[in-house]
Amino acid sequence: MSERGPVAALGARAAELDAADELAGLRKQFVLDDVVYLDGNSLGALPVSVPGRVEDVVRRQWGELRIRSWTESGWWTAPERIGDLIAPLVGAAPGQIVVGDSTSVNVFKALVGAVRLAGEGRDEILVDAATFPTDGYIAASAARLTGCELRPVDPDEVPSRVGPRTAAVLLNHVDYRTGRRFDLPSLTSAIRSAGALAVWDLCHSAGALPVGLDEHGVDLAVGCTYKYLNGGPGSPAYLYVRAGLQDRFDSPLPGWNSHADPFGMSQAYAPAQGALRGRVGTPDILSMLALEAALEVWDGVSIESVRAKSLALTDFFLECVSAYVPDGRVESVTPSAHAERGSQVALRCADAGVVMERLIDRGVVGDFRNPDILRFGFTPLYVGFADTERAARVLAETLGQEQAGPVGG
């Protein structure tokens, strides 16, 4: 790339946008270096408050108080307390989200629970045909266990495919590969109008864009916390059960932590009231309280402002890519329409795996999705416009080097 004019102009634009960014001050709340980190849609950056909190949990709460911390340090109530911190980020009132277990386990709980709620005569589960593989595996297992037929469908086809036999529909709010955002309100309405239950996977939307679980009548939802919520590697996932369903929600994994009297040690199971029915066993306190500390960065931050910056960042990235990268070298598979875009940009590129390795070597960290996708996630809490311009520029330079000689040579 020999033209310096576009670089200077877009670099100046980036500086102006960063100066006007109302969220720019949040960057200092994260442990970051000179790397352009665009993989927060896989693992969010470390909030600066987390190491000290974890040290306190380990040294004082566990080391000194020991068993007393279940009550004195609030360990026992952490799953629902932290669930209430996540609730406003996904548009839910308190008392409907419980934190714990992995996303996969919560998908299982939600999907089997949905089939049980649907009742007799409904023996079909619809699942997003391009879903993240684990969701598909879990859906297939849930179908076998409940005697249902599993039908993979394109989300756009759900209104015409959902019917009187459908018990539940499992969909992703944002496609993990392309970054496409699906129309949660209209799809939920179509599902519920057919008498089925809507189960949404929010892994690639929670913390990046408004969801509106309560507003749009979603029945059940799950999500991870280590992406845009920055909870750390393997941090616990969460389960949302709409308030109107909680008294009938029959979890397929009834554990002592979801018992109405967990310390009664009864051989007969009696479910707790409310979202606590989604609990199973003893919560993972160390990672759960690290997540609680990480969520403090959201104090005073509106998800609407995060969404506005997300769209501005991805728009700017696409503009820079268009200006810097030779025509035909990459193709965006992320929708250009804001209503259909999550908080990532996916570019189709020949030799994408090796190209991403070169980008990472040069301080631009995204990720590769087989067979030919370069994926860049934009976390508005800590990604700026100068980061965005630099990523596009380094991408263009990397592809220019690749054209000058064999990739990997």
Salt bridges, closest charged atoms under 4 A:
ASP21 OD2 - LYS309 NZ 2.56
ASP34 OD1 - ARG390 NH1 3.57
GLU55 OE2 - ARG59 NE 2.96
ASP56 OD1 - ARG60 NE 2.75
GLU72 OE2 - ARG68 NE 2.92
GLU80 OE1 - ARG279 NH1 2.87
ASP101 OD2 - LYS109 NZ 2.79
ASP123 OD1 - ARG165 NE 2.78
GLU124 OE2 - ARG151 NH1 2.41
GLU149 OE1 - ARG165 NH2 3.10
ASP156 OD1 - ARG180 NH2 2.93
GLU157 OE1 - ARG161 NH1 3.02
GLU215 OE1 - HIS216 NE2 3.80
ASP219 OD1 - ARG192 NE 3.67
ASP219 OD1 - ARG242 NH2 2.75
ASP250 OD1 - ARG116 NH1 3.44
GLU292 OE2 - ARG81 NE 2.72
GLU296 OE2 - ARG53 NH2 2.45
ASP315 OD2 - HIS338 NE2 2.77
ASP315 OD1 - ARG341 NH1 2.82
GLU319 OE2 - ARG13 NH1 2.98
GLU331 OE1 - ARG348 NH1 3.63
ASP367 OD2 - ARG369 NH2 3.66
ASP367 OD2 - ARG375 NH2 2.79
ASP372 OD2 - ARG348 NE 3.25
ASP387 OD2 - ARG27 NH1 2.81
GLU389 OE1 - ARG393 NH2 2.97
GLU397 OE1 - ARG362 NH2 2.71
GLU402 OE1 - ARG329 NH2 2.38
